[in-house]
Amino acid sequence: MKIIADLHVHSGFSRATSKDMNAATMAMWANKKGINLLGTGDFTHPVHFKNLQKTLKPAGNGLYTTPSEPSVFFMPTAEISSIYSQGGKVRRIHNIIMAPGLEVAEKINNTLGKRGNLSSDGRPILGTPAKDLLKIVMDISEDCLFVPAHAWTPWFSVFGSKSGFDSIEECFGEYAKYIYAIETGLSSDPEMNWRLSALDKITLLSNSDAHSPGKLGREANVFDCKMDYREIIDAIRKKDKTRFLYTLEFFPEEGKYHYDGHRLCNILFSPAESKRHNNICPVCKKPLTVGVMNRVDELADRQEGFVPPNALPCVHMAPLVEIISEAQVAGVNTVGVKREYEKLTGLYPELTILMDLPDAELFKIAGRRTAEGIIKVRAGDINIVPGYDGVYGEISIFSQKSAAAKKSDEKPSAVIRQQNLF
């Protein structure tokens, strides 16, 4: 069966996260989006974990469902922040844990609860090195999957420019053999990761990292296999292209750490511009926040455009509400945009609208500009001012937005490409 899986989300117990991020509401939104497998998020939080135990029912396949939305399955997942010193630097690494059941998740909680306060945040901060955390999880159950989260984010990731490492082996040492996958994050996509030969055997996952229900599925993974925990994990571990078909991607330029810059100084630089300025902000004279594109350039041993033979394909898309917003020349939170979104998703799931509906059906159900916007996004016929230093990129479908206001020496807005699978 076709499975659309978003395996990294957060609960309402995480910092800056909607209180609506509970299993029942997430399942309802998953149906609206066209997702049939979700991570629970935050199983380490004591209150959220108790709520999961009450709300979720075992489905007999290592996964769980809710009584209200039995067609949406849940996999126990959590994200841990490790902050520690190694090699003379402070490291800040986020990792995702996927567990084969709530019983295993509870064992992980009991062990990690001795190392830090799990109730402080849905994504707890521990002083446990990433390598040691991986060992703890594998000692409890080798059926778990341990995945470095948003692997290129500057401040909190395995390859981050501010506090990460230059390789998986440097971070995890002899336990690197248990790293089968990394999460590319919103500011990078598989095509960028293909430039590193060291990642050829690594499966590239994409998830929303959603903090509110409307953000579910902005990135996801598409499988063709049984709805079963072990089969899905096995497809990821083996990078099996017959079962793991492709990933759904944000345009990485839209991610909030794609380019370099300084938000407070209104400076947005491409990697080439940063190099000309020696990675120093021309306004405040402090080091720039070096973004994902620059960091990939630093570690890559291949040119842009290289495609490894075993690469899993990817499809880029923009959220439907952003396309409607552009079409109506109105904010994403305005009444008219919300009304149109609800009308369309009442007819088809959002991901079906974005990826699968024929042009004729789009024009039938949506306004002309909205239909044209979806078609343009499918073709990659859009322009984006890249995100930087915590600021999301600005997508433009019907007109070109200028990056000149960012005080850059050039306009780094880019026409984005898309690999067509269909």
C-alpha positions in Angstrom: 0.0 0.0 0.0 1.0 3.6 -0.5 2.2 5.2 2.7 2.8 8.9 3.2 4.7 9.2 6.4 5.7 12.3 8.5 7.8 10.9 11.3 9.1 14.0 13.0 6.6 16.2 14.7 6.2 17.8 18.1 3.5 17.8 20.8 1.9 20.8 22.6 4.5 20.2 25.4 7.4 21.4 23.2 8.5 25.0 23.3 6.7 27.3 20.8 4.3 24.6 19.7 0.5 24.7 19.3 -1.5 23.1 22.1 -3.5 21.5 19.3 -0.6 19.1 18.7 -2.1 16.1 20.3 -2.8 12.7 18.7 -6.5 13.2 18.0 -6.1 16.6 16.4 -3.0 15.5 14.4 -4.9 12.5 13.1 -7.7 14.7 11.9 -5.3 17.0 10.1 -3.4 14.1 8.7 -6.6 13.0 6.9 -7.0 16.6 5.6 -3.4 16.5 4.3 -3.4 12.9 2.9 -0.9 11.5 5.4 -1.6 8.0 6.8 1.5 7.6 9.1 2.6 10.1 11.7 5.2 10.2 14.4 3.7 10.8 17.9 6.5 13.3 18.7 7.8 13.9 22.2 7.2 10.4 23.7 9.8 11.4 26.3 7.5 14.0 27.9 5.7 12.3 30.9 2.3 14.0 30.3 2.3 13.5 26.6 3.4 9.9 27.0 0.4 9.2 29.4 -1.9 10.9 26.9 -0.6 8.6 24.2 -1.1 5.6 26.3 -4.7 6.6 26.8 -5.5 7.8 23.3 -3.7 5.3 21.0 -4.8 1.8 20.4 -2.4 -1.0 19.2 -3.0 -1.8 15.5 -1.1 -5.2 15.7 1.6 -4.0 13.4 3.9 -2.2 15.8 1.9 1.0 15.1 -1.1 2.6 16.7 -4.4 4.3 15.7 -7.0 6.6 17.3 -10.6 5.6 17.6 -11.7 8.8 15.7 -9.3 8.3 12.7 -8.6 4.6 12.4 -7.0 5.1 8.9 -4.2 7.2 10.4 -1.4 5.3 12.1 1.1 6.5 14.6 4.7 5.5 15.3 6.3 6.4 18.7 8.9 9.1 18.1 10.8 11.7 20.1 13.6 14.3 19.5 16.4 14.7 22.0 18.7 17.7 22.3 22.2 16.8 23.4 24.5 19.7 24.5 28.0 18.7 25.5 31.7 19.3 24.9 33.8 17.3 22.5 37.1 18.1 20.8 37.3 21.5 22.5 33.9 22.7 21.2 30.4 22.8 22.5 28.3 20.5 20.5 24.5 20.9 20.1 23.0 17.8 18.3 19.4 16.9 17.8 18.4 13.3 17.2 15.1 11.5 16.5 14.3 8.2 18.1 11.7 5.9 16.5 10.6 3.1 18.7 8.8 -0.2 17.9 6.2 0.3 20.6 5.2 2.4 23.6 6.6 -0.3 25.9 10.1 0.3 24.4 9.5 4.0 24.5 8.8 3.7 28.2 12.0 1.9 28.8 13.9 4.7 27.0 12.1 7.2 29.2 13.0 5.4 32.4 16.7 5.4 31.4 16.8 9.0 30.1 14.8 10.3 33.1 17.9 9.5 35.3 20.0 11.8 33.1 17.8 14.9 33.0 14.4 16.5 33.5 12.2 15.0 30.7 9.2 17.1 31.8 11.0 20.4 31.1 10.2 20.4 27.4 8.8 18.0 24.8 12.2 18.0 23.2 14.3 17.6 26.4 17.9 18.9 26.7 20.4 16.4 28.0 24.1 16.6 28.7 24.5 13.1 27.2 26.7 13.0 24.1 25.0 11.9 20.9 27.2 8.8 20.8 26.2 7.8 24.3 22.6 8.5 23.6 22.7 6.2 20.6 24.3 3.4 22.7 21.6 3.8 25.3 18.8 3.4 22.8 20.5 0.5 21.0 21.1 -1.3 24.3 17.4 -1.0 25.0 16.2 -2.2 21.6 18.1 -2.6 18.3 14.7 -2.4 16.6 14.7 1.4 17.2 15.8 3.7 14.5 18.1 6.6 15.5 18.2 9.5 13.1 20.2 12.7 13.2 17.6 15.5 13.0 17.6 18.3 10.4 21.2 17.4 9.8 22.5 20.7 8.4 20.8 23.3 10.7 23.6 25.7 11.8 23.0 25.6 15.6 21.6 22.2 16.4 22.6 19.3 14.1 25.2 16.7 13.3 26.7 18.8 10.4 25.8 22.3 11.7 28.2 25.1 11.0 28.0 26.4 14.6 28.2 23.3 16.7 28.3 20.1 14.6 30.8 17.7 13.2 32.3 17.1 9.8 31.2 13.5 9.6 28.8 11.0 11.1 31.8 9.0 12.3 33.3 11.9 14.1 30.0 12.4 16.0 29.1 8.8 16.7 32.4 6.9 16.7 32.1 3.1 16.7 28.3 3.4 16.9 28.1 5.2 13.5 27.2 1.7 12.1 23.8 2.2 13.7 23.1 5.4 11.7 21.2 4.2 8.6 19.5 7.5 7.9 19.6 11.3 8.4 16.9 13.9 8.1 17.7 16.5 5.5 15.7 19.3 7.1 13.7 22.1 5.5 16.8 24.1 4.4 18.4 21.2 2.4 17.1 18.6 0.1 18.4 15.3 -1.2 20.0 16.9 -4.3 22.2 18.9 -2.0 23.1 15.8 0.1 24.0 13.8 -3.0 27.1 16.0 -3.3 28.7 14.1 -0.4 29.9 10.6 -1.3 30.0 9.8 2.5 26.2 9.8 2.5 25.8 7.4 -0.5 24.8 4.6 1.8 22.7 6.8 4.1 18.9 7.0 3.5 17.7 10.6 3.3 14.5 11.2 5.3 12.3 14.3 5.0 9.7 15.3 7.7 7.8 18.4 8.6 9.2 19.0 12.2 5.7 20.5 12.6 4.9 22.7 15.6 1.3 23.2 14.5 -1.2 20.9 12.7 -1.3 23.0 9.6 2.4 22.4 9.0 2.1 18.6 8.9 3.2 17.0 5.7 5.2 20.0 4.4 7.9 17.4 4.0 7.2 13.6 4.1 8.3 10.2 2.9 6.5 7.9 0.5 6.6 4.2 0.8 5.0 1.3 -1.0 4.9 -1.6 1.5 2.8 -3.0 4.3 1.7 -0.6 7.1 4.0 -2.3 9.6 6.7 -0.8 11.8 9.4 -3.3 11.0 8.8 -3.3 7.3 9.0 0.5 7.1 12.1 0.6 9.3 13.7 -2.2 7.2 13.0 -0.3 4.0 14.7 2.8 5.5 17.7 0.8 6.7 18.2 -1.0 3.4 17.5 2.1 1.3 15.2 -0.1 -0.6 14.0 1.7 -3.7 11.2 -0.8 -4.3 9.6 0.0 -0.9 10.9 3.6 -0.2 9.8 5.4 -3.3 10.6 9.1 -2.8 10.5 12.1 -0.5 8.3 15.1 -0.6 10.3 18.3 -0.2 10.1 21.9 0.8 11.9 24.0 -1.7 15.1 24.2 0.4 15.6 27.9 -0.5 12.4 28.5 1.5 14.0 27.0 4.6 15.1 29.5 7.3 18.8 28.6 7.2 19.4 28.0 3.5 21.7 31.1 2.9 24.1 33.0 5.1 23.4 36.2 6.9 22.4 38.3 9.9 18.8 38.8 10.6 19.2 41.8 12.9 21.5 43.5 10.4 19.2 42.7 7.4 22.1 41.0 5.6 21.4 38.1 3.2 24.4 36.5 1.5 25.0 33.6 -0.9 28.0 31.4 -0.1 30.0 33.3 -2.7 29.2 36.7 -1.1 30.0 35.4 2.3 33.4 34.3 1.1 34.1 37.7 -0.4 33.3 39.1 3.1 35.3 36.4 4.9 32.1 35.3 6.7 32.0 38.6 8.5 28.8 40.8 8.6 29.6 44.1 7.0 27.2 46.0 9.3 28.1 44.7 12.8 31.5 43.1 12.0 30.6 39.9 13.7 30.6 36.4 12.2 27.7 35.6 9.9 25.3 32.7 10.6 26.6 30.3 8.0 23.7 28.5 6.4 23.1 25.1 4.9 24.2 25.8 1.3 27.5 27.1 2.4 28.1 24.2 4.8 27.2 21.7 2.1 29.7 23.4 -0.2 32.4 23.1 2.5 31.9 19.4 3.0 31.0 18.3 -0.5 33.3 16.3 -2.7 31.1 16.5 -5.8 29.8 19.2 -8.0 26.1 20.4 -8.0 23.9 18.2 -10.2 25.6 14.9 -9.4 23.1 12.0 -8.9 24.4 8.8 -7.1 23.2 5.6 -8.8 21.2 4.5 -5.7 19.7 7.9 -5.0 16.0 8.0 -3.9 14.1 10.6 -6.0 12.4 13.6 -4.5 9.5 15.9 -5.4 9.4 19.6 -4.4 6.2 21.3 -3.5 4.9 24.4 -1.8 2.1 24.3 0.9 -1.3 24.7 -0.7 -2.2 27.6 1.6 0.8 29.6 0.3 -0.3 29.0 -3.3 -3.8 30.2 -2.5 -2.3 33.2 -0.7 -0.3 34.1 -3.7 -3.2 33.6 -6.0 -5.5 35.8 -4.0 -2.7 38.4 -3.1 -3.7 38.0 0.5 -2.1 36.8 3.7 -2.1 33.1 4.6 -4.2 33.8 7.7 -6.9 35.9 6.0 -10.5 34.7 5.9 -10.6 34.3 2.1 -7.5 32.2 2.0 -8.6 29.9 4.8 -12.0 29.5 3.3 -10.6 28.4 -0.1 -8.2 26.0 1.6 -11.0 24.4 3.5 -13.2 24.2 0.4 -10.4 22.4 -1.6 -9.3 20.0 1.1 -12.9 19.1 1.7 -12.9 17.7 -1.9 -9.4 16.1 -1.9 -6.5 15.7 0.5 -3.9 18.5 0.2 -1.1 16.3 -1.1 -3.4 14.8 -3.7 -4.2 18.3 -4.9 -0.6 19.3 -5.0 0.8 16.2 -6.7 -1.8 14.1 -8.4 -4.8 15.9 -9.7 -4.9 16.4 -13.5 -4.8 20.0 -14.7 -8.5 19.9 -15.9 -9.6 18.8 -12.4 -7.6 21.6 -10.8 -9.3 24.2 -12.9 -12.6 22.6 -12.2 -12.3 22.8 -8.4 -10.1 25.8 -7.8 -10.0 29.4 -9.1 -7.9 30.0 -12.3 -5.0 31.6 -10.5 -4.8 28.9 -7.8 -4.9 26.2 -10.4 -2.2 28.0 -12.4 -0.1 28.4 -9.2 -0.2 24.7 -8.5 0.8 23.9 -12.0 3.7 26.4 -11.9 4.9 24.9 -8.6 4.8 21.4 -10.0 7.0 22.6 -12.9 9.4 24.5 -10.5 8.5 27.7 -12.3 8.8 29.9 -9.2 11.1 32.4 -7.6 12.4 32.4 -4.0 14.3 34.9 -1.9 16.3 32.4 0.2 15.8 32.1 3.9 18.7 33.0 6.3 19.6 33.2 10.0 16.1 32.0 11.2 14.1 33.9 8.5 12.0 31.8 6.2 12.5 32.3 2.4 9.9 34.2 0.5 8.3 32.3 -2.3 6.9 34.1 -5.4 4.8 32.2 -7.9 3.3 35.0 -10.1 5.9 37.7 -9.8 9.6 38.0 -9.0 10.4 39.3 -5.5 13.6 41.3 -5.2 16.2 40.5 -2.6 17.7 44.0 -2.9 16.1 45.0 0.4 18.4 42.4 2.1 21.3 44.7 1.2 23.0 42.0 -0.7 25.6 42.7 -3.4 23.5 40.6 -5.8 20.0 39.3 -5.9 20.1 35.7 -4.7 16.5 34.9 -5.6 16.5 31.8 -7.7 14.3 29.9 -10.2 13.9 26.5 -8.6 14.1 23.2 -10.4 12.0 20.1 -9.7 12.6 16.5 -10.6 9.5 15.1 -12.3 8.7 11.6 -11.2 5.4 11.2 -13.0 
